[in-house]
C-alpha cells in the first residue's frame, strides 16, 4: 500500500511570519502615499515658468505625465534646472522631455533663519 504525499505549498510557511512583521506590512499597504493629480498646464505656461526658473536659478517641482499600473502619479521631480536641449531639460541628474511635463511650479525659497 502506497501513500501519496500531498504538498500544501505556500500554506505551510504562513506560520513563520511574525505578528509584528505582518502588522508592519499591513501598515505599509495602508499608508502608501498617493500623489494627487495636478492641473494640466499648457505649453505657454510651462515655457514661462521654465524661463523664469532658469533665468533666476530657482528650484522647480515637476509632475510628469506618467502613471503607474494603479493610475497613481510618481513623486514630483524637484531641483534646479542644470541645462536643456531641443527635446527637454535636465533637473538634477534626470532628463525630462518637454512633452512629459504635466505641471511645473517654482519652489518657494526658505531662509535658513526662518526654519524652526
N, C-alpha and C positions, 0 to 999 in steps of 0.2 A: 504494500500500500504506500503510495507516494502522496505526500502532502505538498501542495504548491504554496510557495510564499508569495503573498501579495504585498508589494511595497506601498506604503502610504504616501510616498513622495514628500513634498514640502511640509505636509501637515505634521510630520514627526518632529520638525525643527521649531515649530511655533513656541514651544515651551522654553526655548533657550533665550528668548528676548527678555531682558529685564524690564520691570514695570516702569522704571524711570526713563528707560530708553524709548519705550513705546509712547510714553507721555510726551517726551520731547519731540518725537516725530509728529505726533498729533498737533502740538502747538505750532510747529513749523508749517504744517499744512494750513492751519487756520490763519496764521499771521503773515502769510505770503503777501508781499507788497504788490499792489496793483496800481500802476501808473494811470492817471486819468488821461483821457483824450483831450488834447488841447486844440484850440481853434486853428483851422486850416488857414494859412496865410497865403496871399497871392505873391507872385514873383517880385512885384514892385516893393511891397512891404519888406520882404526878405532882403532884397538888394539894399534898401535904405538902411536897415539895421546892420547888415554886414559892412557897409561902407563906414558907418559911424563907429562901429566896434574896431575895425581895422585902423581907421584914422586916429582914434583916441586910445588905442591899445587897451581896450576893455574886454572883460571876460563875457562870454556868451553861454547860454544854455540852449541846446538844440534838441528838439524831438524829431526823430527820423520817422519817415512814413513807412514803418515796418511793424509787423506784429508777430507774436509767437503763435504756436498752434492753438492756444486758448483765446486768441484775439487780443492779448494784452500788449501794450506798448513797452519797449525796453526803457531803462533809465535814460534820462537826458544825458547827452554828451556835453560836458562843460569844460571851459578853458579859454585861453586866448588864441586868437587866430594867428597861426605861425606862417601861413603862406596860402597861395592859391594858384590854380591853373585854369585852363579854359573849361574844365569839367567840374571842378569843385574846390573846396577849401580844406586846409589842414588845421585841425584843432587838436592840440597835444600831438600824439603820435597817430591819430586817426585821420583818414581822408573821408570827407563827406561830399558826395556829389550834390550839385545844386538841386537836382530834381528829387533828391531823397529828403530834403528839408520840409517838414510839415509845419513846424513852429519854431521861431527863434526869438529870444529875448536877451537883453543885456542884464547881466547880474549886477545888482547894486553893490557898490564898493563899501566895505565896512572898515572903519578905522579900528586899529588895534586898541586904542584908548577907550572906545565905546563898548568893547566886548566885556561881558560880565563873567 
